[in-house]
Amino acid sequence: MIGDTRGVVKIVADSDDERILGIHICSPLATEIIHQGYYAVKNRLNLQDLIDSYDVFPAVSEIIPYVPGNSGGITRATV
Protein backbone atom coordinates (compact mmCIF):
# COMPACT_ATOMS: atom_id res chain seq x y z
CA MET A 1 0.00 0.00 0.00
CA ILE A 2 2.66 2.50 0.97
CA GLY A 3 5.74 0.51 -0.03
CA ASP A 4 7.29 0.45 3.45
CA THR A 5 8.83 -2.96 4.22
CA ARG A 6 10.25 -2.07 7.65
CA GLY A 7 8.88 -3.99 10.58
CA VAL A 8 7.84 -7.39 11.80
CA VAL A 9 4.64 -8.98 13.08
CA LYS A 10 4.89 -12.03 15.35
CA ILE A 11 1.88 -13.98 16.53
CA VAL A 12 2.21 -16.22 19.60
CA ALA A 13 -0.36 -19.02 19.75
CA ASP A 14 -1.06 -22.06 21.89
CA SER A 15 0.38 -25.16 20.21
CA ASP A 16 -2.66 -27.28 21.11
CA ASP A 17 -5.67 -25.23 20.03
CA GLU A 18 -3.89 -22.40 18.13
CA ARG A 19 -5.55 -19.81 20.37
CA ILE A 20 -3.76 -16.48 20.02
CA LEU A 21 -1.90 -15.55 23.20
CA GLY A 22 -0.26 -12.38 21.94
CA ILE A 23 0.82 -10.36 18.95
CA HIS A 24 4.09 -8.45 18.77
CA ILE A 25 4.40 -5.64 16.24
CA CYS A 26 7.59 -3.69 15.63
CA SER A 27 6.96 -1.12 12.92
CA PRO A 28 6.65 2.62 12.41
CA LEU A 29 3.01 1.80 11.58
CA ALA A 30 2.30 -0.40 14.62
CA THR A 31 -0.44 1.92 15.88
CA GLU A 32 -2.36 1.27 12.65
CA ILE A 33 -2.29 -2.50 13.23
CA ILE A 34 -2.34 -3.24 16.97
CA HIS A 35 -6.13 -3.07 17.31
CA GLN A 36 -6.43 -6.42 15.54
CA GLY A 37 -4.04 -8.01 18.01
CA TYR A 38 -6.02 -6.66 20.93
CA TYR A 39 -9.28 -7.93 19.43
CA ALA A 40 -7.82 -11.40 18.74
CA VAL A 41 -6.50 -11.88 22.28
CA LYS A 42 -9.54 -10.39 24.03
CA ASN A 43 -11.96 -12.57 22.05
CA ARG A 44 -9.83 -15.72 22.30
CA LEU A 45 -9.52 -16.11 18.52
CA ASN A 46 -7.39 -18.82 16.97
CA LEU A 47 -5.07 -18.68 13.95
CA GLN A 48 -7.76 -19.81 11.52
CA ASP A 49 -10.00 -16.97 12.71
CA LEU A 50 -7.30 -14.51 11.69
CA ILE A 51 -6.71 -16.20 8.35
CA ASP A 52 -10.45 -16.00 7.65
CA SER A 53 -10.68 -12.34 8.63
CA TYR A 54 -10.65 -9.51 6.15
CA ASP A 55 -9.94 -5.80 6.14
CA VAL A 56 -11.26 -2.92 4.17
CA PHE A 57 -8.79 -2.39 1.36
CA PRO A 58 -6.40 -0.64 1.36
CA ALA A 59 -5.38 -0.86 5.00
CA VAL A 60 -2.06 -1.40 6.74
CA SER A 61 -3.74 -3.92 9.05
CA GLU A 62 -4.44 -6.28 6.15
CA ILE A 63 -1.01 -7.80 6.92
CA ILE A 64 -2.38 -9.58 10.04
CA PRO A 65 -4.29 -12.42 8.27
CA TYR A 66 -1.18 -13.26 6.21
CA VAL A 67 1.06 -13.92 9.20
CA PRO A 68 -0.44 -17.21 10.53
CA GLY A 69 -0.94 -18.58 7.02
CA ASN A 70 2.78 -19.09 6.54
CA SER A 71 3.76 -22.63 7.53
CA GLY A 72 7.36 -21.62 8.23
CA GLY A 73 6.30 -19.09 10.81
CA ILE A 74 7.97 -16.22 8.97
CA THR A 75 6.11 -14.01 6.55
CA ARG A 76 7.52 -11.06 4.69
CA ALA A 77 5.15 -8.65 3.04
CA THR A 78 5.17 -5.17 1.63
CA VAL A 79 2.40 -2.89 2.82
Secondary structure, DSSP 8 states (H G I E B T S, - for coil): -------EEEEEE-TTT-BEEEEEEESTTGGGTHHHHHHHHHTT-BHHHHHH----SS-GGGGGGGSTT-TTS------
